[in-house]
Amino acid sequence: MKTKRFLLVFASCLGVLTACGDKPATQQTATLQLNPCRVAHVDNEVKCGTLEVFENRETRQGRKIAINIVLLPAIARNKEPDPVFFFAGGPGQAAGELAREALAIVGGLNNKRDLVLIDQRGTGKSNGLICTFPDATSPELTDPAKRDAAKRKVITACRDKLALRADLTQYTTTIAMADIDEVREALGYQTINLWGGSYGTRAAMEYLRRYENRVRSVVLDGVAPPSLALPESFARDAGQVLEKMVIACGKETQCARQNADLKATLDDLLATLSKTPRGVNIADSVTGIKRDAKITREMLLASVFPALYVPEMVAMLPAALANAKLGDYAPLLTMGGMFGNFAEEKLARGMQLSVVCAEDVPRIKRGESQMQPQPFGQIFVDEFTKGCEVWPKGSMAKDFDQPVKSSKPVLILSGALDPVTPPPYGEEVKKNFSNSLHAVAPNIGHGVSHHGCGPKLIKKFVETASVADLDAKCLEHMPRPLFFAPLLERTKAEVAESSAQEGKK
């Protein structure tokens, strides 16, 4: 799970909590010294460094991993002792590469608090487990008869290459959180604030489970609860967002007029491609170089799915599907390609497989997984289960899938249009956080923190370490983007109607 990007007040006083009116604990003496450095998209000088940890934390022998750390120091001279630790999504994103995104979300806290970005083991510069897979439009992956064998071949090759420098069973979430706590201690922080997005919410909750006494506050954006076996629910949740798009288009005059039956358009495209893949000449979304490719049913859905993450992209889907119906697949494939290129560049696929194959796929209920809702059906489950057939599997902690319970202050954020971590998951984890608030943004997709009043909401929450008097109604005022309307010649009556609608707003 990723974004392009990709996520509670204390019920009792423990002596060091500002929420209880006591003076914050002072920072401990650091044993790890970071050096001045520069990172992309940040104007000011920051600090960087590494901390070596054993790859196998249980035996504490053999290979070591250098855990990469990027620290954005607090601007104020008299800073608060508790920093914000940023947990990236994916799984597979490197937090150290997300300084710009972190500043957009929690930058308001950087005046008095350090921001700490740590590449989780297996990502970025922390022994990144990078796999390079063929483009989805390559001939071997678009031929249904060859696809499974081709994918198995490239995953096996990646496994064998990475196995030369990594024990692929040692990159699970629980092990990684032990690294994070070791970094915390080495940097001299007694308590920290957590921000996690998407898969990062699962990581943050696992840290909270293991090291609760080190946590001051938690922000979870786009919750992946421990009980969730990814990607078992993707077909259902993405299908529901697709349905909402169809309904919303029908209620918007111009979208409804230009897409008389949007659901039928999608169904017809899928049915046609199921029978006969369509040959097209498409341009790469980055280089612009054109090449021949075959569009299959799975490829079309693989372009629709990532667009559902972002309402601004959803607003372009009806027009893109209408173009595809007329034989022009370029807009739709370009939308999907944008996310595909991002994933290829930013996600450590090897780390992702090590996490999912150990923690999720073994928990997928085989019987139920054979009855996935349409139109996405089995594509998500098959993608991971088949990949995991040849990937080494680590051990999952016995309580990993159990609810995380805590009285720490937790702010939970959900987008009602999220295709992978919708609000019901936020409600699920809230039941076990006695000091929490779940705020839902009705018109936002995957990732709420950086939208509208999100950063201000987070800033107030972390500063006070309290959900008391935290008003999240501002999230309800963020509108859903209007559907994209192609530039078509309009009648005088249509122009008059459009003007009248604008005048009513």
C-alpha positions as CSV (number, residue, x, y, z in Angstrom):
1,M,0.0,0.0,0.0
2,K,1.3,3.5,-1.0
3,T,0.6,6.9,-2.0
4,K,2.5,9.1,-4.2
5,R,3.4,9.7,-2.7
6,F,1.7,5.2,0.0
7,L,-0.7,7.2,8.1
8,L,-6.2,10.2,21.3
9,V,-5.4,11.7,24.4
10,F,-3.8,9.9,27.3
11,A,-6.2,8.5,29.8
12,S,-3.7,8.5,32.7
13,C,-0.8,10.6,33.9
14,L,2.6,8.8,33.6
15,G,4.7,11.7,34.9
16,V,6.3,12.8,31.6
17,L,3.2,13.8,29.6
18,T,2.4,17.4,28.8
19,A,-1.2,16.4,28.4
20,C,-1.2,15.9,32.1
21,G,0.3,19.3,32.8
22,D,3.8,18.0,33.8
23,K,7.0,19.3,32.4
24,P,8.3,17.2,29.4
25,A,11.2,14.9,30.0
26,T,14.5,16.2,28.9
27,Q,16.3,14.6,25.9
28,Q,18.8,11.9,26.9
29,T,22.4,11.9,25.8
30,A,22.7,10.8,22.2
31,T,25.2,8.1,21.3
32,L,24.8,8.5,17.5
33,Q,26.2,11.7,15.9
34,L,24.7,12.8,12.6
35,N,26.5,15.0,10.0
36,P,25.2,18.0,8.1
37,C,23.8,17.1,4.7
38,R,21.4,18.2,2.0
39,V,18.4,16.3,0.7
40,A,16.2,16.9,-2.3
41,H,13.4,19.5,-2.1
42,V,14.6,20.9,1.3
43,D,16.2,24.3,1.3
44,N,17.8,24.1,4.7
45,E,20.7,22.0,5.7
46,V,19.6,18.8,7.6
47,K,21.4,16.0,9.3
48,C,22.1,12.5,8.0
49,G,23.7,9.4,9.3
50,T,23.5,5.6,9.8
51,L,23.2,3.2,12.7
52,E,24.4,-0.3,12.2
53,V,22.1,-3.1,13.4
54,F,22.2,-6.9,13.1
55,E,20.2,-8.2,10.2
56,N,19.3,-11.1,12.4
57,R,18.3,-9.3,15.7
58,E,17.6,-12.6,17.4
59,T,21.0,-14.3,17.0
60,R,22.8,-10.9,17.0
61,Q,25.5,-12.5,14.7
62,G,26.5,-12.2,11.1
63,R,25.6,-9.5,8.6
64,K,24.8,-5.9,9.7
65,I,22.5,-3.3,8.1
66,A,23.3,0.4,8.1
67,I,19.9,2.0,8.9
68,N,19.7,5.3,7.1
69,I,18.5,8.4,9.1
70,V,17.5,11.8,7.9
71,L,16.8,14.3,10.6
72,L,15.2,17.7,10.0
73,P,16.3,19.7,13.1
74,A,13.8,21.9,14.9
75,I,14.2,25.6,13.9
76,A,13.7,27.1,17.4
77,R,16.7,27.2,19.7
78,N,14.5,26.1,22.7
79,K,12.9,23.0,21.1
80,E,10.6,20.3,22.5
81,P,12.3,17.1,23.5
82,D,9.9,14.8,21.7
83,P,10.3,14.6,17.9
84,V,8.0,13.3,15.2
85,F,9.0,10.0,13.6
86,F,7.6,9.5,10.1
87,F,6.5,6.0,9.0
88,A,6.3,5.6,5.2
89,G,3.8,3.5,3.2
90,G,4.0,0.8,0.6
91,P,5.3,-1.4,2.1
92,G,8.5,-0.5,0.4
93,Q,8.7,3.3,0.5
94,A,11.8,4.9,2.0
95,A,11.0,7.6,4.6
96,G,14.3,9.2,4.0
97,E,13.2,10.1,0.5
98,L,10.0,11.8,1.7
99,A,11.3,15.0,3.3
100,R,9.2,17.2,1.1
101,E,6.0,15.1,1.8
102,A,6.8,15.1,5.5
103,L,7.2,18.9,5.6
104,A,3.9,19.3,3.8
105,I,2.1,17.2,6.5
106,V,3.9,17.9,9.7
107,G,6.2,20.9,8.7
108,G,4.2,23.1,11.1
109,L,5.7,21.1,14.0
110,N,9.3,21.5,12.8
111,N,9.6,24.9,14.4
112,K,10.0,23.3,17.8
113,R,10.3,19.6,17.1
114,D,12.8,17.5,15.1
115,L,11.4,15.5,12.3
116,V,13.0,12.0,11.9
117,L,12.8,10.1,8.7
118,I,14.2,6.5,8.9
119,D,14.5,4.2,5.9
120,Q,12.9,1.0,7.2
121,R,15.2,-2.0,6.7
122,G,14.9,-3.2,3.1
123,T,14.0,0.3,1.8
124,G,16.1,3.2,0.4
125,K,19.6,3.3,1.8
126,S,18.9,0.7,4.5
127,N,20.0,-2.2,2.3
128,G,17.1,-1.5,-0.1
129,L,15.7,-4.7,-1.6
130,I,15.1,-3.3,-5.1
131,C,13.6,-5.5,-7.8
132,T,13.3,-4.4,-11.4
133,F,10.3,-6.0,-13.1
134,P,9.3,-5.8,-16.8
135,D,6.8,-3.2,-17.9
136,A,3.2,-4.4,-17.6
137,T,2.8,-4.0,-21.4
138,S,5.7,-6.3,-22.2
139,P,4.7,-9.2,-24.5
140,E,5.4,-11.9,-21.9
141,L,3.1,-10.3,-19.4
142,T,0.2,-9.5,-21.7
143,D,0.0,-13.0,-23.0
144,P,-2.3,-14.9,-20.6
145,A,-0.7,-18.2,-21.5
146,K,2.8,-16.9,-20.5
147,R,2.0,-14.4,-17.8
148,D,2.2,-16.6,-14.7
149,A,5.4,-18.3,-15.8
150,A,7.0,-15.0,-16.8
151,K,6.2,-13.4,-13.4
152,R,7.5,-16.4,-11.5
153,K,10.7,-16.2,-13.5
154,V,11.4,-12.5,-12.8
155,I,10.5,-12.8,-9.1
156,T,12.7,-15.9,-8.8
157,A,15.6,-14.0,-10.4
158,C,15.1,-11.1,-8.1
159,R,15.0,-13.4,-5.1
160,D,18.3,-15.1,-6.1
161,K,20.0,-11.7,-6.7
162,L,19.0,-10.2,-3.4
163,A,19.7,-13.4,-1.5
164,L,23.4,-12.7,-2.1
165,R,23.3,-9.7,0.2
166,A,20.2,-10.2,2.4
167,D,18.4,-12.9,4.4
168,L,14.9,-12.1,3.0
169,T,13.2,-13.6,6.0
170,Q,14.6,-10.8,8.3
171,Y,12.7,-7.9,6.8
172,T,9.3,-8.1,8.6
173,T,7.5,-5.2,10.4
174,T,8.1,-6.4,13.9
175,I,11.9,-6.8,13.4
176,A,12.0,-3.4,11.7
177,M,10.3,-1.7,14.6
178,A,13.1,-2.9,16.9
179,D,15.5,-1.1,14.6
180,I,13.4,2.1,14.9
181,D,13.6,1.9,18.7
182,E,17.3,1.4,18.6
183,V,17.6,4.5,16.5
184,R,15.4,6.4,18.9
185,E,17.6,5.5,21.8
186,A,20.8,6.2,19.9
187,L,19.5,9.7,19.1
188,G,18.8,10.4,22.7
189,Y,15.0,10.7,22.6
190,Q,13.0,9.5,25.6
191,T,9.6,9.8,24.0
192,I,8.5,10.3,20.4
193,N,5.4,11.2,18.4
194,L,4.4,8.9,15.5
195,W,2.9,9.7,12.1
196,G,2.1,6.8,9.9
197,G,0.4,6.6,6.5
198,S,-1.1,3.6,4.8
199,Y,1.3,0.6,5.5
200,G,3.0,3.1,7.8
201,T,0.0,3.0,10.1
202,R,0.6,-0.7,10.6
203,A,4.2,-0.1,11.3
204,A,3.4,2.7,13.8
205,M,0.8,0.5,15.6
206,E,3.4,-2.3,15.8
207,Y,5.8,0.1,17.3
208,L,3.1,1.3,19.8
209,R,2.4,-2.4,20.7
210,R,6.1,-3.1,21.5
211,Y,7.3,0.2,22.9
212,E,4.2,2.0,24.3
213,N,6.1,3.7,27.1
214,R,8.2,5.5,24.4
215,V,5.2,7.0,22.6
216,R,3.7,10.4,23.4
217,S,1.1,10.6,20.6
218,V,0.1,8.8,17.3
219,V,-1.4,10.0,14.0
220,L,-2.7,7.2,11.8
221,D,-3.7,8.2,8.2
222,G,-5.4,5.5,6.1
223,V,-5.4,2.7,8.6
224,A,-4.4,-0.8,7.8
225,P,-5.4,-2.7,10.9
226,P,-3.4,-5.7,12.1
227,S,-6.4,-8.0,11.4
228,L,-6.4,-7.0,7.7
229,A,-4.7,-9.6,5.4
230,L,-3.6,-7.5,2.4
231,P,-4.7,-7.5,-0.4
232,E,-7.7,-9.6,0.4
233,S,-10.1,-6.7,0.7
234,F,-8.8,-4.5,-2.2
235,A,-11.3,-5.8,-4.7
236,R,-14.3,-5.0,-2.5
237,D,-13.0,-1.6,-1.3
238,A,-11.9,-0.4,-4.7
239,G,-15.1,-1.6,-6.3
240,Q,-17.1,0.5,-3.8
241,V,-15.1,3.6,-4.7
242,L,-15.7,2.8,-8.4
243,E,-19.4,2.6,-7.7
244,K,-19.3,6.0,-5.9
245,M,-17.7,7.5,-8.9
246,V,-20.5,6.2,-11.2
247,I,-23.1,7.7,-8.8
248,A,-21.3,11.0,-8.5
249,C,-21.0,11.3,-12.3
250,G,-24.7,10.6,-12.7
251,K,-25.4,13.5,-10.3
252,E,-23.2,16.0,-12.2
253,T,-25.0,17.3,-15.2
254,Q,-22.2,17.5,-17.8
255,C,-20.6,14.2,-16.7
256,A,-23.9,12.5,-16.9
257,R,-24.6,13.9,-20.3
258,Q,-21.2,12.9,-21.7
259,N,-21.3,9.4,-20.0
260,A,-24.8,8.2,-20.3
261,D,-24.1,4.8,-18.8
262,L,-20.6,4.8,-17.3
263,K,-21.0,1.4,-15.7
264,A,-22.0,-0.2,-19.0
265,T,-19.0,1.5,-20.7
266,L,-16.6,-0.1,-18.2
267,D,-18.4,-3.5,-18.4
268,D,-18.3,-3.5,-22.2
269,L,-14.6,-2.7,-22.3
270,L,-13.8,-5.5,-19.8
271,A,-15.9,-8.0,-21.6
272,T,-14.4,-7.2,-25.0
273,L,-10.8,-7.3,-23.7
274,S,-11.5,-10.6,-21.9
275,K,-12.3,-12.2,-25.3
276,T,-9.6,-10.5,-27.4
277,P,-6.7,-8.3,-26.1
278,R,-6.5,-5.1,-28.2
279,G,-3.3,-4.1,-30.0
280,V,-2.4,-0.4,-29.5
281,N,0.4,2.0,-30.1
282,I,1.1,3.8,-26.9
283,A,3.6,6.5,-25.7
284,D,5.5,6.1,-22.5
285,S,4.1,8.5,-19.9
286,V,7.7,9.8,-19.1
287,T,9.8,9.5,-22.2
288,G,7.0,9.9,-24.8
289,I,8.5,7.0,-26.9
290,K,5.8,5.1,-28.7
291,R,5.6,1.3,-28.9
292,D,3.2,-1.5,-29.8
293,A,1.4,-3.3,-26.9
294,K,-1.6,-5.5,-26.2
295,I,-4.2,-4.2,-23.8
296,T,-5.8,-7.0,-21.7
297,R,-8.6,-6.9,-19.2
298,E,-6.1,-7.0,-16.4
299,M,-4.1,-4.1,-17.8
300,L,-7.2,-1.9,-18.0
301,L,-8.1,-2.7,-14.4
302,A,-4.5,-2.1,-13.4
303,S,-4.8,1.4,-14.9
304,V,-8.2,2.1,-13.3
305,F,-7.2,1.0,-9.8
306,P,-4.3,3.4,-8.9
307,A,-6.4,6.3,-10.2
308,L,-9.0,5.5,-7.5
309,Y,-6.4,6.6,-4.8
310,V,-6.7,10.3,-5.8
311,P,-10.1,12.1,-6.3
312,E,-8.5,14.4,-8.9
313,M,-7.6,11.3,-10.9
314,V,-11.0,9.8,-10.4
315,A,-12.4,13.0,-11.9
316,M,-10.7,12.2,-15.1
317,L,-11.7,8.5,-15.3
318,P,-15.1,8.9,-17.0
319,A,-13.5,10.8,-19.9
320,A,-10.6,8.3,-20.1
321,L,-13.0,5.4,-20.2
322,A,-15.1,7.1,-22.9
323,N,-12.0,7.6,-25.0
324,A,-11.1,3.9,-24.5
325,K,-14.5,2.9,-25.7
326,L,-13.8,4.8,-28.9
327,G,-10.5,3.0,-29.3
328,D,-8.1,5.5,-27.7
329,Y,-6.6,3.9,-24.6
330,A,-3.8,6.5,-24.3
331,P,-5.4,8.7,-21.5
332,L,-6.3,5.7,-19.4
333,L,-2.9,4.0,-19.8
334,T,-1.1,7.2,-19.1
335,M,-2.9,7.6,-15.8
336,G,-2.0,4.1,-14.8
337,G,1.5,4.5,-16.1
338,M,2.1,7.5,-13.9
339,F,1.6,5.4,-10.8
340,G,3.5,2.5,-12.3
341,N,6.6,4.5,-12.9
342,F,6.4,5.9,-9.4
343,A,6.1,2.4,-7.9
344,E,9.0,1.2,-9.9
345,E,11.2,4.1,-8.8
346,K,10.1,4.5,-5.2
347,L,9.0,1.0,-3.9
348,A,11.5,-1.6,-2.8
349,R,9.6,-4.6,-4.2
350,G,11.8,-7.1,-2.5
351,M,11.0,-5.6,0.9
352,Q,7.3,-5.5,0.0
353,L,7.3,-9.2,-0.8
354,S,9.2,-10.1,2.4
355,V,6.6,-8.2,4.4
356,V,3.5,-9.4,2.6
357,C,4.6,-13.0,2.2
358,A,5.3,-13.3,5.9
359,E,2.4,-11.2,7.4
360,D,-0.5,-11.1,5.0
361,V,-0.7,-13.9,2.3
362,P,-0.5,-16.8,4.9
363,R,-3.7,-15.3,6.5
364,I,-5.7,-15.0,3.3
365,K,-8.7,-17.3,3.6
366,R,-8.4,-19.4,0.5
367,G,-12.0,-20.3,0.1
368,E,-13.3,-16.7,0.5
369,S,-10.5,-15.4,-1.8
370,Q,-12.0,-17.3,-4.7
371,M,-15.2,-15.2,-4.5
372,Q,-13.7,-11.7,-4.9
373,P,-16.2,-8.9,-6.0
374,Q,-16.2,-7.7,-9.6
375,P,-14.8,-6.0,-11.6
376,F,-11.4,-6.5,-9.9
377,G,-12.0,-10.1,-8.8
378,Q,-8.9,-12.1,-8.2
379,I,-6.2,-9.9,-9.7
380,F,-4.9,-8.5,-6.4
381,V,-4.9,-11.8,-4.5
382,D,-3.3,-13.7,-7.4
383,E,-0.6,-11.0,-7.8
384,F,0.7,-11.6,-4.3
385,T,-0.1,-15.2,-3.6
386,K,1.7,-16.3,-6.8
387,G,4.7,-14.1,-6.1
388,C,4.9,-15.5,-2.6
389,E,5.1,-19.1,-3.9
390,V,8.8,-18.6,-4.6
391,W,9.7,-16.0,-2.0
392,P,11.3,-16.9,1.4
393,K,8.9,-16.4,4.3
394,G,9.9,-14.9,7.6
395,S,8.1,-15.5,10.9
396,M,5.2,-13.4,12.0
397,A,5.0,-12.5,15.7
398,K,2.3,-14.6,17.4
399,D,0.3,-11.5,18.4
400,F,0.9,-9.5,15.2
401,D,-2.7,-9.9,13.9
402,Q,-4.2,-9.0,17.3
403,P,-5.7,-5.6,18.1
404,V,-3.2,-3.0,19.4
405,K,-4.7,-1.6,22.7
406,S,-3.5,1.6,24.2
407,S,-4.6,4.7,26.2
408,K,-2.1,6.9,24.4
409,P,-3.6,9.8,22.4
410,V,-4.3,8.7,18.8
411,L,-5.7,10.8,15.9
412,I,-7.1,8.6,13.2
413,L,-7.7,10.0,9.7
414,S,-9.7,8.3,6.9
415,G,-10.8,9.3,3.4
416,A,-14.3,8.2,2.6
417,L,-13.2,7.6,-1.1
418,D,-10.2,5.5,-0.1
419,P,-10.0,2.3,-2.2
420,V,-7.7,0.4,0.1
421,T,-8.0,1.7,3.7
422,P,-11.5,3.1,4.0
423,P,-13.1,4.5,7.2
424,P,-14.4,1.1,8.6
425,Y,-10.8,0.2,9.3
426,G,-10.3,3.4,11.2
427,E,-13.4,2.5,13.3
428,E,-12.0,-0.9,13.9
429,V,-8.8,0.3,15.5
430,K,-10.5,3.1,17.4
431,K,-12.3,0.6,19.5
432,N,-9.1,-0.4,21.2
433,F,-7.7,3.2,21.6
434,S,-9.5,4.6,24.7
435,N,-8.2,8.1,24.0
436,S,-8.8,8.6,20.4
437,L,-10.6,10.6,17.7
438,H,-11.5,9.2,14.2
439,A,-12.0,12.0,11.7
440,V,-13.3,11.2,8.2
441,A,-12.9,13.4,5.1
442,P,-16.0,12.6,2.9
443,N,-14.4,13.7,-0.4
444,I,-10.8,12.6,0.0
445,G,-9.2,9.3,-1.1
446,H,-6.0,7.6,0.2
447,G,-4.2,10.0,2.5
448,V,-5.9,12.9,4.3
449,S,-3.0,14.6,6.2
450,H,-1.8,16.8,3.4
451,H,-5.3,18.0,2.3
452,G,-6.9,21.3,3.3
453,C,-6.9,21.7,7.1
454,G,-5.2,18.4,7.7
455,P,-1.7,19.8,8.6
456,K,-3.2,22.3,11.0
457,L,-5.3,19.6,12.6
458,I,-2.2,17.4,13.1
459,K,-0.2,20.3,14.4
460,K,-2.7,21.1,17.1
461,F,-3.1,17.5,18.1
462,V,0.7,16.8,18.5
463,E,1.3,20.1,20.3
464,T,-1.3,19.3,22.9
465,A,-1.1,15.5,22.8
466,S,-4.8,15.6,23.2
467,V,-8.0,15.0,21.2
468,A,-10.0,17.2,23.6
469,D,-11.4,20.2,21.8
470,L,-10.0,19.0,18.5
471,D,-12.5,20.1,15.9
472,A,-12.2,18.0,12.7
473,K,-15.3,19.3,11.0
474,C,-13.1,21.3,8.7
475,L,-12.4,18.0,6.8
476,E,-16.0,17.9,5.7
477,H,-15.7,21.2,3.8
478,M,-13.2,19.9,1.3
479,P,-15.2,19.4,-2.0
480,R,-15.0,16.5,-4.4
481,P,-13.2,17.7,-7.6
482,L,-15.5,18.3,-10.6
483,F,-15.4,15.7,-13.3
484,F,-13.2,16.5,-16.2
485,A,-15.2,17.5,-19.3
486,P,-13.5,17.3,-22.7
487,L,-13.6,20.5,-24.7
488,L,-16.7,19.8,-26.9
489,E,-18.8,22.3,-28.8
490,R,-21.7,23.2,-26.6
491,T,-25.2,24.4,-27.5
492,K,-26.4,27.8,-26.3
493,A,-28.8,26.0,-24.0
494,E,-25.9,24.0,-22.4
495,V,-23.8,27.2,-21.9
496,A,-26.8,28.9,-20.3
497,E,-27.5,25.9,-18.0
498,S,-23.8,25.8,-16.9
499,S,-23.8,29.5,-16.2
500,A,-26.9,29.2,-14.1
501,Q,-25.4,26.3,-12.0
502,E,-22.3,28.4,-11.4
503,G,-24.4,31.3,-10.3
504,K,-26.1,29.1,-7.6
505,K,-22.8,28.1,-6.0
